[in-house]
Amino acid sequence: MTAPTAPERAPATPGPSAGSRVLEALRSVPQYTRTSRHLNSLLRHSTPRKLWNLLLVEAEYRLRRTVVHGRPYVLIVDPTNVCNLRCPLCPTGLGQGGRKGQMMPWETFTRAIDVLAPWAYEVNLYNWGESILHPHIWDMIRYARSKNLATCMSANLNDVSNGAIEGIVDSGLENLTLSIDGATQETYARYRVRGKLDVVLENARALVEYKRKTGSRTPAIEWQFIVFRHNAHEAEAARRLAHEIGVDRFRMIPPGVPFEATNHDELRKEWFVSTGGGEGGDYDEPVKTACFYLYRSFTVNPDGGTAPCCIVSGEHNDFGRLLEQDFDQIWNNEKYRSARAQFRHGGAVTTPTVCDRCDWFEKRTPPPQWPKQLP
């Protein structure tokens, strides 16, 4: 997504007005959902069973049920937690993922898909690594498609040696997110450490051209730009590059701090946009509803460990083991019931979980003060 000539450079640090404009742009769009993508999945992959399950899940979510009968309709199945970059706000990039780096075995993948495909609409084949590094990623996409699931993947696109340009299109992948946070190498590599912007843009052009050449309508390609303090001044230049290359959508999102980080204030001061009214802005206030991850989605890591959401890493935060337990044993186990109870007035929070430490969503029943040695 480059221009024939280098884009015009702006001052290295945006002033309060520039930061405020970026922050307002982030506030103007929903950050926790991609409405058009989900609607497309609904239209393409509905069955009576899936539609009924979706309505049941949404009812139980709004009623803040702790024991639920609906099944998750978004799957997050991480093919690998291995990555070729070293992004400084990512547990993988920091070497602090809390889980052995590995490729998901085929039997783990098919188990995750087979168990929930009858109720699910889409599967996100990414989380803590660069999915195109998995040697069987294209077979994984085809298998998920054969189960009537919309397929979504994210990539930094620095390495396409696994036949990625052709594989992305020929596998039938429906949605692809390209993580590109800059319009110049210096700015891009500040966060995408080890990344080469010229390589990424060349690969993006090749991908768009191959898609055009084959006449494929998929995947829908989204350029995702995480807005940091150091790159906010290049957001519009990146948007122009995205348009010039021909991706389908350009989307800005705010950064996040690693869940296990203990120096949140320092990281926010270093990375988050300054609005002039305080360091880091204020676009990470708690969502004033129950946590939707505990109802709508199910996360499976490469080793088969199941997490309550895609935000937390580390096997010590897992809620279950998919290869050792039936899904129904996990979905309403004591950890899930206790985590969901935090969003009910007077809910029975009975066991320590990673959700006790989460401040993404506004809780109605704070968890007890557990002994420090417990998660």
Secondary structure, 3 states (H helix, E strand, C coil): CCCCCCCCCCCCCCCHHHHHHHHHHHHCCCCCCCHHHHHHHHHHHCCHHHHHHHHHHHHHHHHCCCCCCCCCCEEEECCECCCCCCCCCCHHHHCCCCCCCCECCHHHHHHHHHHHCCCCCEEECCCCCCHHHCCCHHHHHHHHHHCCCEEEEEECCCCCCCCHHHHHHHCCCCEEEEECCCCCHHHHHHHCCCCCHHHHHHHHHHHHHHHHHHCCCCCEEEEEEECCCCCHHHHHHHHHHHHHHCCCEEEEECCCCCCCCCCHHHHHHHHCCCCCCCCCCCCCCCECCCCCHHHHEEEECCCCEEECCCCCCCHHHCCEECCCCCHHHHHCCHHHHHHHHCCCCCCCCCCCCHHHHCCCECCCCCCCCCCCCCC
